[in-house]
Amino acid sequence: MNAIAQSTPKGASLATQADPDASERSRRRELEIAAQARRTERREALAALVLKAVPPVFGFALFVLAWHGIATMIPAIPTPAATWNAAVPLFADPFYRNGPNDQGIGWNVLASLARVAAGFGLAAVVGIPAGFVIGRFAFLNAMTAPVISLLRPVSPLAWLPIGLLLFKAANPAAIWAIFICSIWPMVINTAVGVTRVPQDYLNVARVLDLSEWKVFTRVLFPAVLPYMLTGVRLSIGTAWLVIVAAEMLTGGTGIGFWLWDEWNNLKVEHIVIAIFVIGIIGLVLEHALLALARRFSYGNS
């Protein structure tokens, strides 16, 4: 028994001497576990990215295949390959100038964006304050409601002749059409946002005897901002739709005029390219404003 008792600590001492790097192995195991966790996290992120990217890619591939099939059955429609071959030289020099009626597609896109910016900016300057005032005062809301209901459904192109009559020029007439089509979503959404501000907020402002300016800046504006940005997003989409049709009618420069001019030249490939350009720019504008709306959206709105 005594020999056994004496051998136990001696055996433990020998085990310790046989494994002097236990702490080092433990640290290595922790590093391996952390590395495995990082690899797992990267695999999960890659899988999520693939799951997010595959459906759009698959959908676009089906679209191209359907397009190719239709073009095969209808020879007048260019195939995707023919459209691509026409797009390569077109975008190789998008900013050339050979006179006022022969300019690269880049200049035409910039001309359209400039008109949209002018008309949209004027609509924002007028429409957003008008929406605040209309939503703030019930009498003005009731007074303007029938007028807005009457004019809002009118096609923006119906206002184009009025613009030509007033301004005697195509460019301001197109800006006028953009202004008319852009103003209604901003007025309506801003006014709706003001009317949905909780009455308790306004009661507190009244108890604190806040001025109308402080009510606007401290109470109304933060609460109405998401509604206002929704109106802005709807307006920019409508404005980009309208400018193409307006430029087809007024001529000059712009992506709409360029598209119509290519039709007169029977360059169907360029028409398809213009359709893609219009869609891509509209998509970029939409996503930019969605990002802006998310940036200024609050959990309580």
C-alpha positions as CSV (number, residue, x, y, z in Angstrom):
1,M,0.0,0.0,0.0
2,N,2.8,2.4,0.9
3,A,4.5,1.6,-2.4
4,I,1.3,2.4,-4.3
5,A,0.9,5.7,-2.4
6,Q,4.4,6.7,-3.2
7,S,3.9,5.8,-6.9
8,T,0.9,8.0,-7.5
9,P,2.5,11.4,-7.3
10,K,5.5,10.0,-9.1
11,G,3.2,8.9,-12.0
12,A,1.5,12.4,-12.0
13,S,4.9,14.0,-12.1
14,L,5.9,11.8,-15.0
15,A,2.7,12.7,-16.9
16,T,3.3,16.4,-16.5
17,Q,6.9,16.0,-17.7
18,A,5.7,14.0,-20.7
19,D,3.2,16.8,-21.7
20,P,4.9,20.1,-21.0
21,D,3.2,21.9,-23.9
22,A,-0.4,21.3,-22.8
23,S,-1.2,25.0,-22.6
24,E,0.3,25.5,-26.1
25,R,-1.9,22.7,-27.5
26,S,-4.9,24.2,-25.8
27,R,-4.1,27.6,-27.4
28,R,-3.7,25.9,-30.8
29,R,-7.1,24.2,-30.4
30,E,-8.7,27.5,-29.7
31,L,-7.1,29.0,-32.8
32,E,-8.3,26.1,-34.9
33,I,-11.8,26.4,-33.5
34,A,-11.8,30.1,-34.3
35,A,-10.5,29.5,-37.8
36,Q,-13.1,26.8,-38.4
37,A,-15.8,29.3,-37.2
38,R,-14.5,31.9,-39.7
39,R,-14.5,29.4,-42.5
40,T,-18.0,28.4,-41.6
41,E,-19.1,32.0,-41.6
42,R,-17.4,32.6,-45.0
43,R,-19.2,29.5,-46.4
44,E,-22.5,30.7,-45.1
45,A,-22.0,34.2,-46.5
46,L,-21.0,32.7,-49.9
47,A,-24.0,30.5,-49.9
48,A,-26.3,33.4,-49.1
49,L,-24.7,35.4,-51.9
50,V,-25.1,32.6,-54.4
51,L,-28.8,32.1,-53.3
52,K,-29.3,35.9,-53.8
53,A,-27.5,36.1,-57.1
54,V,-28.6,32.9,-58.9
55,P,-32.4,33.7,-59.3
56,P,-31.8,37.1,-61.0
57,V,-29.1,35.6,-63.3
58,F,-31.3,32.7,-64.1
59,G,-34.2,35.0,-64.8
60,F,-32.1,37.2,-67.1
61,A,-30.8,34.2,-68.9
62,L,-34.3,33.0,-69.6
63,F,-35.2,36.5,-70.8
64,V,-32.3,36.4,-73.3
65,L,-33.2,32.9,-74.5
66,A,-36.8,34.0,-75.0
67,W,-35.6,37.1,-76.8
68,H,-33.4,35.0,-79.1
69,G,-36.3,32.6,-79.8
70,I,-38.7,35.5,-80.7
71,A,-36.0,37.1,-82.9
72,T,-35.5,33.8,-84.7
73,M,-39.2,33.6,-85.5
74,I,-39.5,37.3,-86.3
75,P,-36.5,38.4,-88.4
76,A,-37.3,42.1,-88.0
77,I,-36.4,41.9,-84.3
78,P,-32.6,41.8,-83.8
79,T,-31.1,39.0,-81.8
80,P,-29.2,39.5,-78.6
81,A,-25.9,38.9,-80.4
82,A,-26.7,41.5,-83.1
83,T,-27.7,44.0,-80.5
84,W,-24.5,43.4,-78.6
85,N,-22.5,43.9,-81.8
86,A,-24.3,47.2,-82.4
87,A,-23.8,48.3,-78.8
88,V,-20.0,47.9,-78.8
89,P,-19.1,50.6,-81.3
90,L,-22.0,52.8,-79.9
91,F,-20.6,52.9,-76.4
92,A,-17.0,53.0,-77.6
93,D,-17.5,56.7,-78.3
94,P,-20.7,57.8,-76.6
95,F,-19.7,61.5,-76.5
96,Y,-18.9,62.4,-80.1
97,R,-20.4,65.4,-81.8
98,N,-21.1,65.8,-85.6
99,G,-23.5,68.7,-85.4
100,P,-26.6,69.4,-83.4
101,N,-28.6,66.4,-84.8
102,D,-25.8,63.9,-84.7
103,Q,-24.5,63.3,-81.2
104,G,-23.4,60.3,-79.2
105,I,-25.8,58.5,-76.9
106,G,-24.0,59.9,-73.9
107,W,-24.9,63.5,-74.7
108,N,-28.5,62.5,-75.3
109,V,-28.7,60.8,-72.0
110,L,-27.2,63.8,-70.2
111,A,-29.7,66.1,-72.0
112,S,-32.6,64.0,-70.8
113,L,-31.3,63.8,-67.2
114,A,-30.8,67.6,-67.2
115,R,-34.5,68.1,-68.3
116,V,-35.6,65.7,-65.6
117,A,-33.5,67.4,-63.0
118,A,-34.9,70.8,-63.9
119,G,-38.6,69.7,-64.0
120,F,-38.2,67.5,-60.9
121,G,-36.4,70.1,-58.9
122,L,-39.1,72.7,-59.7
123,A,-41.8,70.2,-58.7
124,A,-40.0,69.5,-55.4
125,V,-39.6,73.2,-54.6
126,V,-43.3,73.8,-55.2
127,G,-44.9,70.5,-54.3
128,I,-43.3,69.6,-51.0
129,P,-44.1,72.9,-49.2
130,A,-47.6,72.8,-50.8
131,G,-48.0,69.3,-49.3
132,F,-47.0,70.5,-45.9
133,V,-49.4,73.5,-46.0
134,I,-52.3,71.4,-47.4
135,G,-51.8,68.7,-44.8
136,R,-51.4,71.1,-42.0
137,F,-54.6,73.1,-42.5
138,A,-57.9,71.2,-42.9
139,F,-59.6,74.1,-44.8
140,L,-56.8,74.1,-47.5
141,N,-57.0,70.3,-47.7
142,A,-60.7,70.4,-48.4
143,M,-60.3,73.3,-50.8
144,T,-57.6,71.7,-52.9
145,A,-58.8,68.1,-52.9
146,P,-61.2,68.4,-55.8
147,V,-58.7,70.3,-57.9
148,I,-56.0,67.7,-57.3
149,S,-58.4,64.9,-58.0
150,L,-59.4,66.5,-61.3
151,L,-55.9,67.3,-62.6
152,R,-53.8,64.3,-61.2
153,P,-55.2,61.7,-63.7
154,V,-54.5,63.8,-66.7
155,S,-51.7,62.5,-68.9
156,P,-48.6,64.6,-68.6
157,L,-48.3,64.7,-72.4
158,A,-51.7,66.4,-72.5
159,W,-49.9,69.4,-70.9
160,L,-47.2,69.5,-73.5
161,P,-49.1,71.7,-76.0
162,I,-49.9,74.1,-73.1
163,G,-46.1,74.3,-72.5
164,L,-45.4,74.9,-76.2
165,L,-48.1,77.6,-76.1
166,L,-46.6,79.3,-73.0
167,F,-42.9,79.0,-73.7
168,K,-42.7,78.9,-77.5
169,A,-39.8,76.4,-77.3
170,A,-39.5,72.6,-77.1
171,N,-37.0,72.4,-74.2
172,P,-39.0,74.4,-71.6
173,A,-42.2,72.7,-72.8
174,A,-40.6,69.3,-71.9
175,I,-39.5,70.6,-68.5
176,W,-43.0,71.9,-68.0
177,A,-44.4,68.4,-68.7
178,I,-41.9,66.9,-66.2
179,F,-43.0,69.5,-63.6
180,I,-46.7,68.7,-64.0
181,C,-46.2,64.9,-63.8
182,S,-43.8,65.1,-60.8
183,I,-45.6,67.5,-58.6
184,W,-48.7,65.4,-57.7
185,P,-47.0,62.4,-55.9
186,M,-45.0,64.8,-53.8
187,V,-48.0,67.0,-52.9
188,I,-50.2,64.0,-52.1
189,N,-47.7,61.9,-50.1
190,T,-46.4,64.9,-48.1
191,A,-50.0,66.0,-47.3
192,V,-50.9,62.5,-46.2
193,G,-47.8,62.3,-44.0
194,V,-48.7,65.5,-42.3
195,T,-52.3,64.4,-41.6
196,R,-51.0,61.1,-40.1
197,V,-48.8,62.8,-37.5
198,P,-50.2,61.8,-34.1
199,Q,-52.4,64.5,-32.6
200,D,-50.6,64.0,-29.3
201,Y,-47.4,65.4,-30.8
202,L,-49.2,68.6,-31.9
203,N,-50.9,68.9,-28.5
204,V,-47.6,68.8,-26.8
205,A,-46.3,71.4,-29.2
206,R,-49.3,73.6,-28.4
207,V,-48.8,73.2,-24.6
208,L,-45.1,74.2,-25.0
209,D,-46.2,77.2,-27.1
210,L,-43.9,76.3,-29.9
211,S,-43.9,78.6,-32.9
212,E,-45.2,77.3,-36.3
213,W,-41.6,77.1,-37.6
214,K,-40.5,75.0,-34.6
215,V,-43.6,72.7,-35.0
216,F,-42.5,72.2,-38.6
217,T,-38.8,71.6,-37.9
218,R,-39.2,69.6,-34.6
219,V,-42.4,67.7,-35.1
220,L,-43.7,67.6,-38.6
221,F,-40.6,67.3,-40.7
222,P,-39.1,64.2,-38.9
223,A,-42.4,62.4,-38.9
224,V,-43.3,63.3,-42.5
225,L,-39.9,62.6,-44.1
226,P,-40.6,58.9,-45.0
227,Y,-43.8,59.9,-46.7
228,M,-42.1,62.8,-48.5
229,L,-39.3,60.5,-49.8
230,T,-41.9,58.0,-51.0
231,G,-43.5,60.8,-53.1
232,V,-40.1,61.8,-54.4
233,R,-39.3,58.3,-55.4
234,L,-42.6,58.0,-57.3
235,S,-42.1,61.3,-58.9
236,I,-38.7,60.6,-60.3
237,G,-39.9,57.3,-61.8
238,T,-42.8,59.1,-63.5
239,A,-40.6,61.9,-64.7
240,W,-38.2,59.5,-66.3
241,L,-41.0,57.8,-68.1
242,V,-42.5,61.0,-69.4
243,I,-39.3,62.6,-70.6
244,V,-38.8,59.9,-73.3
245,A,-42.3,60.4,-74.7
246,A,-42.0,64.2,-74.5
247,E,-38.7,64.2,-76.4
248,M,-40.1,62.0,-79.1
249,L,-42.7,64.8,-79.7
250,T,-40.5,67.8,-79.2
251,G,-37.3,66.7,-81.0
252,G,-33.9,68.2,-80.4
253,T,-31.6,66.2,-78.1
254,G,-32.4,63.5,-75.5
255,I,-32.7,59.8,-75.3
256,G,-36.3,59.9,-76.5
257,F,-35.4,62.0,-79.6
258,W,-32.4,59.7,-80.2
259,L,-34.7,56.6,-80.1
260,W,-37.2,58.1,-82.5
261,D,-34.4,59.2,-84.8
262,E,-33.0,55.7,-84.9
263,W,-36.4,54.4,-85.8
264,N,-36.5,56.9,-88.7
265,N,-33.1,55.5,-89.7
266,L,-34.5,51.9,-89.4
267,K,-31.7,51.0,-86.9
268,V,-33.8,48.6,-84.8
269,E,-30.7,47.4,-82.9
270,H,-30.2,50.9,-81.6
271,I,-33.9,51.1,-80.5
272,V,-33.4,48.0,-78.4
273,I,-30.2,49.5,-77.0
274,A,-32.1,52.7,-76.1
275,I,-34.8,50.6,-74.3
276,F,-32.1,49.0,-72.2
277,V,-30.4,52.3,-71.5
278,I,-33.7,53.9,-70.4
279,G,-34.5,50.9,-68.2
280,I,-31.0,50.8,-66.6
281,I,-31.1,54.6,-65.8
282,G,-34.6,54.3,-64.4
283,L,-33.4,51.4,-62.2
284,V,-30.4,53.3,-60.9
285,L,-32.6,56.3,-60.1
286,E,-35.1,54.1,-58.3
287,H,-32.5,52.3,-56.2
288,A,-30.7,55.5,-55.3
289,L,-33.9,57.0,-53.9
290,L,-34.7,53.7,-52.2
291,A,-31.3,53.9,-50.5
292,L,-32.0,57.5,-49.5
293,A,-35.4,56.5,-48.1
294,R,-33.9,53.7,-46.0
295,R,-31.2,56.1,-44.8
296,F,-33.8,58.5,-43.4
297,S,-36.5,56.0,-42.3
298,Y,-37.0,55.7,-38.6
299,G,-38.5,52.8,-36.7
300,N,-41.4,54.9,-35.4
301,S,-42.5,56.1,-38.8
